[in-house]
Amino acid sequence: MKSFIQYFLLVFLMSIGISLDAQINVQQDSTYIFEMKDGNVYIGKVIDFKGGEMYEVQTSVGNIKILQKDITVIKKMEKTNLKDGNYWPSNPHSSRYFFSPSGYGLRKGEGYYQNAWVLFNQISYGINDNFSMGMGMIPTFLFGYGGTVPFWITPKFNIPYKNGKGAFGAGTLFVTSLGEDVGGFGLLYGSNTFGTRDKQFTLGVGVGYSGEEGFSEYPVINASGLIRTSKNWAFVTENYFLTIDSFGALISGGARYMGKRLAIDFGGFIPIFSGQDGLLVLPWLSISVPFGKRY
């Protein structure tokens, strides 16, 4: 198990290093979005790219010259980037809800770091447009505990539908412990997402497993959704239904703020079980920082 984890980490880090070197191939007479280091955004058709150092761009207010060194992101203009004449950046967090995955995946070179309640840390990265890898841990050593460190990986395959109105994803969450020669447990899942990256609904099913007991007899049903309401805000819901002898569910609702350099999720989970007394709300708070290529 230890050698497997070391190999996984090596491949994961090498994949990030290779993909981050990728550059966009800008074509003349095509329309691009230029995001600048000073926060400005320009949209226009590239007329000329002089000496690899400066773009001449035709915009709605006339021709301008943009220096390569002042640009943070260049991306080709898509219809989905304009809403009522306003520029909406592509949603870099469409591959997940609070925690559970959607059918959409991270695209090649796209990644993010997520921290939930300080304890839970995860980094995910798009190896290519159809496969992403993630890993996470609870750094118990930072809190004076020198024992084992909970560690998990989240490989995921995804297939977008050709019409751009959905995607299917499948993968696993595998959890083990660093510092001990133990097995692990996890969840094997499939997710079918309907809609776009900005407005979507997902139905999924997962089956738990462990090295000692095999697969569980009781799958978990997931129903989640995301609606982007503005450039920076989205409504998020993530819900689980347990197929056990008595009814059990975990429902949630909340919001996501999507800034240029981070996203903040906040909301609450409500457990519902047969014979339950009273109402309990479990708060959720997480911060995500995107990195790598932007679309």
PEKA-V60887 format. One line per field, one symbol per residue. ss: DSSP state (A for helix, B for strand, O for the rest). phi: phi as a letter, one per 40 degrees, with the letter a starting at -180 (. if undefined). psi: psi as a letter, one per 30 degrees, with the letter a starting at -180 (. if undefined). Layout:
ss->???
phi->???
psi->???
This chain:
ss->OAAAAAAAAAAAAAAAAAAAOOOOOOOOOOBBBBBBOOOOBBBBBBBBBBOOOBBBBBBOOBBBBBBAAABBBBBBOOAAABBOOBBOOOOOOOOBOOOOBOOOOOOOOBBBBBBBOOOBBBBBBBBBOOBBBBBBBBOAAAAOOOOOBBBBBOOBBBBBOOOOOBBBBBBBBBBBBBOOOOOOBBBBBBBBBBBOOOBBBBBBBBBBBBOOOBBOOOOBBBBBBBBBOOOOBBBBBBBBBBOOOOOBBBBBBBBBBBOOOOBBBBBBBBBBBOOOOOOOBBBBBBBBBBBBOOO
phi->.cccccccccccccccccccccbcccbcgbcbbbccccgcbbbacccabcggbabbbcbcbhcbbbcdccccabaccbcccbbfgbcbccccbccabcbcccccbccdgcaabbbbfgccbabbaccacbabbbaaabccccbgbcccbcaabbcababccccgbiabbaaabbbabchbcbcaaabcbbbbbbhcccaabbbabbbcaaccbgcccbcbcbbbaabccadbbacbbabbbccbdbcaabbaaibbcbccbabbbaiabbcbbcgcbgbbbccbaabbbcagcbb
psi->eeeeeeeeeeeeeeeeeeeffkkkjkklglklkjklfgflkkklkjeljjggfkkkkjlfglklkkkefgkekkkkkleffkjhfkkjlkjggfflbeeklafllklkfkllkkkkheejkkkkkjeafgklklklljifffggjgbljkkllikkkkjkkfgghllklkaljkkakkfkilbalakklkkjkkalffjlkkklkkklllfefbklfjlkkkjllkjjfaefkkkkkkkkkkiaelkkljlllalkkjaeflkkkkakkjkklkgkklkkkjlkklkkjllakk.
